[in-house]
């Protein structure tokens, strides 16, 4: 099985739009609209579920996105999942599948 690594650089614009609150006020839901620029020219649509509490630094989120576009001119469609449970780390764990 042959594997390779590709690196893409660029920027993105993101718009998060709150959805109506559900039964639990500690949970927030948002739609995600992204536009990627640079080596990755793409758009992304998705949703995010976020949690916060009265404890300082206690928060987390999970997001799913559908990304459509081109990397270095080659067309790609991907699903992207993101999650983080400790915002003090300033790190996002991401998993992408073709």
ABEGO torsion letter per residue (X at the ends): XBBBBBBBBEBBBBBBBBBBBBABAABBBBBBBBBBBEABBBBBBBBBBBBBBABBGBBBBBBBBBBBEBBGGBBBBBBBBBBBABAAAGBBBBBBBX
